[in-house]
Amino acid sequence: MSVNGKSVVVVMPAYNAAKTLANTVGLIPPDLVDHLVLVDDGSRDATVEIARGLGLDVVQHFHNLGYGANQKTCYSTALQLGADVVVMLHPDGQYDPRLIPDLLRPIVDGEADIVLGSRMLLRGGAKAGGMPGWKRVVNRLLTRVENAALGADLSEAHTGYRAYSRAFLETVPWRRNNDGFVFDTEIIFQAHAFRQRLMEVPIRTVYEQESSNISLLHSVEYGLRTLGVAARFAVWRRSGLFARAFGDARTVPSSAERSAA
């Protein structure tokens, strides 16, 4: 199976997803995905057993390493499987798997290197999906700060529903990123530093009791770390410091320049 000759791998970073995993997998469009990979980050429930029963490719972390560390294993595994396009889908049921084709299409058509599924792109979409009011406010405020640092106009910089091209994952040094939730923020800033083509598509979400939710304390920590990433990016752009994440970006051809070569 492939889409326009492109191999598609869906990766699912999982932690205690036993209640929602089967329903999530059941909504993935058939005949679309070459490999469905679940990386379990030390779950204490039956996530691994259910995933294997569903026929998923399972990779286990026997200890909880963090959301970012989970993604690192997800993307490394997908690249080893020969993925041309990698879609990250949370197994908690919050993001609609039926929208995977919308995230794939810009990459398969050669229009984007990274695609973000935005809950904010359509007016009222996040509220309709049940996103708590305080989360909507914080999301918008942080996105404004990030847009200012990036010189961008993203509707949402904090979505966990994403797709990446193989070239993107081979270009951007995401393995150097944080092992926690701020990984998602860092990779967006790296996308801009390495001049990758970024596109947003509208998505709908469902917030239910079984869906994973970050506590207020963790949300505050995440917000502060996000501001830190924006500050480091601004310093890097002016002075070249913080080269570990962004250092060689100025010497790497953009995706458009590589296509023209």
C-alpha positions in Angstrom: 0.0 0.0 0.0 1.1 3.5 -0.7 -0.2 6.9 -1.7 1.0 8.1 -5.1 3.9 5.8 -4.7 4.8 7.2 -1.2 5.1 4.8 1.7 3.0 6.0 4.7 3.7 5.1 8.3 1.4 6.2 11.1 3.1 6.4 14.5 1.3 6.4 17.8 3.1 7.6 20.9 1.2 5.8 23.7 1.0 5.9 27.4 -1.9 4.1 29.2 -4.1 4.1 26.1 -5.8 0.8 26.6 -9.3 2.3 26.8 -9.2 4.3 23.5 -6.6 2.5 21.3 -9.0 0.0 19.6 -11.5 2.7 18.7 -8.8 5.0 17.4 -7.2 2.3 15.2 -10.6 1.3 13.9 -11.2 4.8 12.4 -8.0 4.9 10.4 -8.9 4.8 6.7 -8.2 1.3 5.3 -5.7 0.7 2.5 -3.9 3.9 3.3 -1.1 3.0 5.7 1.9 0.8 5.1 2.8 0.4 8.7 1.1 1.3 11.9 3.6 1.7 14.7 2.8 2.1 18.4 5.6 3.1 20.8 4.6 2.4 24.4 6.2 4.6 27.0 6.1 2.3 30.0 2.3 2.0 30.2 0.9 0.4 33.4 -2.3 -0.9 31.6 -2.9 -3.3 28.8 -1.9 -0.9 26.0 0.9 -3.3 24.6 -1.3 -6.4 24.7 -4.2 -4.6 22.9 -1.8 -3.1 20.3 -0.4 -6.5 19.5 -3.8 -8.0 19.3 -4.7 -5.4 16.7 -1.7 -6.3 14.6 0.3 -3.1 15.2 4.0 -2.9 15.1 4.9 -2.4 18.8 8.0 -0.9 20.3 8.3 -0.8 24.1 10.0 1.6 26.4 10.1 -0.4 29.6 10.4 2.8 31.6 8.6 6.1 31.1 11.0 8.3 29.2 8.7 11.2 28.2 6.5 12.4 25.3 9.5 13.8 23.3 11.5 10.6 23.9 8.6 8.6 22.6 8.4 10.6 19.4 12.1 10.1 18.8 11.6 6.4 18.9 8.5 6.8 16.7 10.3 8.7 13.9 13.5 6.6 14.1 11.3 3.4 13.7 9.3 4.9 10.8 12.5 5.9 8.9 13.9 2.4 9.4 10.6 1.0 7.9 11.2 3.1 4.8 8.6 5.8 5.4 8.2 8.6 2.8 5.6 10.3 5.0 5.1 9.9 8.7 1.9 10.9 10.5 1.8 11.2 14.3 -1.6 10.2 15.7 -2.3 10.1 19.4 -4.1 6.9 20.4 -6.3 8.7 23.1 -9.1 9.4 20.7 -8.7 13.2 20.8 -7.7 13.5 17.1 -9.9 12.1 14.3 -8.0 9.4 12.4 -10.3 9.9 9.4 -8.5 13.1 8.7 -5.2 11.4 8.0 -5.6 11.9 4.2 -5.9 15.7 4.8 -2.5 15.7 6.6 -0.9 13.5 4.0 -2.0 15.3 0.9 0.2 18.4 1.0 3.3 16.3 1.5 2.4 13.7 -1.1 1.6 16.5 -3.6 5.0 18.1 -2.9 3.5 21.3 -1.4 4.8 20.9 2.2 7.4 19.2 4.4 5.5 19.5 7.6 1.7 19.7 8.1 0.0 20.7 11.3 -3.6 19.8 12.0 -5.0 23.0 13.6 -7.9 23.1 16.0 -8.0 26.9 15.6 -8.0 27.3 11.8 -11.8 27.2 11.6 -13.5 29.7 13.9 -15.1 28.0 16.9 -13.6 24.6 16.0 -11.7 24.1 19.3 -14.7 25.1 21.4 -17.0 22.8 19.4 -14.6 19.9 20.0 -14.8 20.5 23.8 -11.4 22.1 24.3 -11.5 23.8 27.8 -11.7 27.6 27.7 -8.5 28.1 29.7 -6.6 25.9 27.3 -7.9 27.8 24.3 -6.8 31.1 25.8 -3.3 29.8 26.7 -2.9 28.1 23.3 -3.7 31.4 21.5 -1.4 33.5 23.8 1.5 31.1 23.3 1.0 30.9 19.6 1.1 34.7 19.3 4.4 34.7 21.1 5.8 32.0 18.8 4.5 33.8 15.7 6.2 36.9 16.8 9.5 35.1 17.3 9.2 33.2 14.0 7.7 35.9 11.9 5.0 33.5 11.1 1.2 33.4 11.1 0.2 30.1 12.5 -3.3 29.6 13.8 -2.0 27.0 16.3 1.5 25.9 17.3 0.4 23.3 19.9 -1.3 20.6 18.0 -0.2 17.0 18.4 -1.7 15.9 15.1 1.1 16.2 12.5 2.7 14.8 9.4 6.3 15.0 8.2 8.1 14.2 5.0 11.1 11.8 5.1 13.3 14.6 3.9 12.2 16.8 6.8 13.0 14.1 9.4 16.4 13.6 7.7 17.2 17.3 7.7 16.0 18.7 11.1 18.0 17.6 14.2 15.0 16.6 16.2 17.0 13.9 18.1 18.6 16.8 20.0 15.3 18.0 21.3 13.8 17.8 24.8 12.4 14.5 25.9 9.2 16.2 27.3 6.2 17.9 25.8 8.1 20.9 24.5 9.6 18.7 21.8 6.6 19.7 19.7 7.5 23.3 20.0 11.1 22.8 19.3 10.5 21.0 16.0 8.3 23.8 14.7 11.1 26.3 15.4 13.6 24.0 13.7 11.3 23.8 10.7 11.6 27.5 10.3 15.3 27.6 11.0 15.9 25.0 8.3 13.4 26.7 5.9 11.0 23.8 5.6 7.6 24.3 4.0 4.9 24.3 6.7 1.2 24.1 6.1 -1.8 23.9 8.4 -5.0 22.0 7.7 -8.2 22.2 9.8 -9.0 19.3 12.2 -11.7 18.5 14.7 -11.0 17.1 18.1 -13.0 15.3 20.8 -12.3 15.9 24.5 -13.7 13.1 26.6 -12.9 11.6 30.0 -10.8 8.9 28.5 -8.7 11.3 26.5 -5.3 12.2 27.9 -5.1 15.6 29.6 -2.1 17.5 30.9 -2.5 18.8 34.5 -2.4 22.6 35.2 1.0 22.3 36.8 2.4 20.5 33.7 0.7 23.1 31.5 2.4 25.9 33.3 5.8 24.1 33.0 5.1 23.5 29.3 4.2 27.2 28.7 7.5 28.4 30.4 9.5 25.9 28.3 7.8 27.1 25.2 8.7 30.7 25.9 12.3 29.5 26.5 12.4 27.9 23.1 11.1 31.2 21.5 13.8 33.1 23.3 16.6 30.8 22.3 15.4 30.9 18.7 15.4 34.7 18.8 19.0 34.8 20.2 20.2 32.2 17.7 18.8 34.2 14.8 20.7 37.3 16.0 23.9 35.8 17.2 24.2 32.1 16.2 24.2 30.9 19.8 22.3 27.7 20.7 23.8 26.0 17.8 22.9 22.5 19.1 19.3 22.9 17.8 19.7 25.5 15.1 23.4 25.9 14.4 23.8 24.6 10.8 20.5 25.7 9.5 21.8 28.7 7.6 24.1 26.5 5.5 21.5 23.8 4.7 19.5 24.4 1.4 15.8 25.0 1.8 13.4 22.4 0.6 12.6 24.6 -2.4 16.3 25.0 -3.2 16.8 21.2 -3.0 13.9 20.7 -5.4 15.3 23.1 -7.9 18.8 21.6 -7.8 
